[in-house]
C-alpha cells in the first residue's frame, strides 16, 4: 500500500510538477528589433562598406521599383523576403555603449547600413556590425540610439541572400 502511494506521488510529480518547472524556465523571445510590419515599408536602402548599394521603392500597388542595384531574377521576391525576415529579428540583448566603444562591435565601420522608410516617411537606419565571439549572433545598432543590440545570426544569412542586388560603387 505504501509502495502504491509512493508510486502515485512519483507519477504526479513527474507529470505535473516537473513539466510546470520546465515551462517556467522556458526562454521567451525578446522584442522585435523593428516595430514595423512588411507592408509598412515603402523604401529600402542597403549600403555595404565598400560602397555597393541597393535602393528599392514600393509603389501604391505594392510593386517594387528598382532605383539602384542589380536587376536579377526574382529580385522583387528577394526584397520582400529580406524585409519580412529582417522585421522578424528579435532582440536577444540590448546594452548601452559609449562612442569610444562602438568599434568593439564593428559599428565604427559597419559591414552594412540598412535604411528603411515607412509609409509615414519615418526612416530607420540600422548598422550591421560584427558577429558575436561564438558566431551565434550579430551586433546591430540604430544610428540614433546609444544601444547595441544582439540579434540572431540569421541576419547574416539574409544579408548574403540580398548581396547580388547590390550595385558596385563606381
C-alpha positions in Angstrom: 0.0 0.0 0.0 2.8 2.4 0.9 4.6 1.5 -2.3 1.5 2.4 -4.3 1.2 5.7 -2.5 4.9 6.5 -3.2 4.5 5.4 -6.8 1.5 7.7 -7.2 3.5 10.6 -5.8 6.3 10.0 -8.2 4.0 9.8 -11.1 2.2 13.0 -10.0 5.5 14.9 -9.6 6.9 13.7 -12.9 3.8 14.7 -14.9 2.7 17.9 -13.3 5.4 19.4 -11.1 8.4 18.7 -13.4 6.6 19.9 -16.5 5.5 23.0 -14.8 9.0 23.8 -13.7 10.2 23.4 -17.3 7.6 25.8 -18.6 8.8 28.4 -16.1 12.4 28.0 -17.3 11.4 28.5 -21.0 13.1 31.5 -22.5 10.7 33.9 -24.1 11.9 35.7 -27.3 12.8 39.3 -26.8 11.0 42.2 -28.5 11.3 42.7 -32.3 14.2 44.9 -33.4 11.9 46.9 -35.7 8.3 47.8 -34.7 7.2 47.7 -38.4 5.1 45.3 -40.5 6.4 44.4 -44.0 3.6 46.3 -45.8 4.5 49.4 -43.9 7.9 49.6 -45.6 7.9 51.8 -48.7 11.6 52.1 -49.3 14.6 50.1 -48.6 18.3 51.1 -49.0 21.2 48.8 -48.3 24.7 50.1 -48.3 27.8 47.9 -48.0 31.1 49.1 -46.5 32.8 49.0 -49.9 30.1 51.4 -51.4 27.9 48.8 -53.1 24.3 49.8 -52.8 20.7 48.8 -53.4 17.7 51.1 -53.4 14.1 49.9 -54.0 10.9 51.7 -53.5 7.4 50.3 -53.3 4.6 51.7 -55.4 1.0 52.3 -54.4 0.2 48.9 -55.9 2.7 47.1 -53.7 5.2 46.5 -56.6 8.8 47.4 -56.2 10.7 49.9 -58.4 14.5 49.3 -58.6 16.1 52.7 -58.2 19.6 51.4 -57.8 21.0 47.9 -57.9 21.2 44.8 -60.0 18.1 43.5 -61.6 18.4 39.8 -61.0 15.9 37.1 -61.5 13.0 37.4 -59.0 14.6 40.4 -57.4 11.2 41.7 -56.0 10.6 38.5 -54.1 14.1 38.6 -52.7 13.4 42.1 -51.4 10.1 41.0 -49.9 11.7 38.0 -48.2 14.6 40.2 -46.9 12.2 42.7 -45.4 10.0 40.1 -43.9 12.9 38.3 -42.3 14.6 41.5 -41.2 11.4 42.6 -39.4 11.2 39.2 -37.6 14.6 39.7 -35.9 14.3 39.8 -32.2 16.5 41.4 -29.6 18.5 38.8 -27.6 20.2 41.5 -25.6 20.5 45.3 -25.6 23.1 47.4 -23.9 24.3 51.0 -23.9 27.8 51.8 -25.3 29.9 54.9 -25.3 31.0 56.3 -28.6 34.6 55.2 -27.9 33.3 51.6 -27.6 31.4 51.3 -30.9 34.5 49.9 -32.7 34.4 46.9 -30.4 31.2 45.8 -32.0 32.0 46.6 -35.6 30.0 49.8 -35.6 32.7 52.3 -36.4 32.9 50.9 -40.0 29.8 48.7 -40.2 29.6 46.0 -42.8 26.1 47.2 -43.8 23.8 50.1 -43.3 20.1 49.3 -43.8 17.7 52.2 -44.2 14.0 51.6 -44.1 11.4 54.3 -44.8 7.9 53.6 -43.7 4.6 54.8 -45.1 4.7 57.8 -42.8 8.2 58.8 -44.2 9.9 57.9 -41.0 13.4 56.5 -41.6 15.1 53.7 -39.6 18.9 53.4 -40.0 20.3 50.1 -38.8 24.1 49.5 -38.7 25.1 45.8 -39.0 28.3 45.1 -37.2 30.4 42.1 -36.3 29.3 38.7 -35.2 29.5 37.8 -31.5 32.5 35.7 -30.5 30.5 32.5 -30.7 29.2 33.5 -34.1 25.7 32.6 -33.0 24.5 36.3 -33.0 25.3 39.6 -34.6 25.6 43.2 -33.3 23.3 45.8 -34.7 22.7 49.4 -33.8 20.3 52.1 -34.8 22.2 55.3 -35.8 20.1 57.5 -33.5 20.5 55.2 -30.4 23.4 54.6 -28.0 22.3 51.0 -27.6 23.9 48.0 -29.3 21.5 45.1 -29.9 22.5 41.5 -30.2 20.2 39.7 -32.6 20.3 36.3 -34.3 23.0 35.4 -36.8 20.2 34.6 -39.3 20.6 38.2 -40.3 24.0 37.4 -41.8 22.2 34.7 -43.9 19.6 37.3 -45.0 22.4 39.8 -46.0 24.1 37.1 -48.1 20.8 36.5 -50.0 20.4 40.2 -50.8 24.1 40.8 -51.8 23.5 40.0 -55.5 21.1 43.0 -55.7 23.8 45.5 -54.6 25.3 47.6 -57.4 29.0 48.1 -57.1 30.3 51.6 -56.3 31.8 53.4 -59.3 
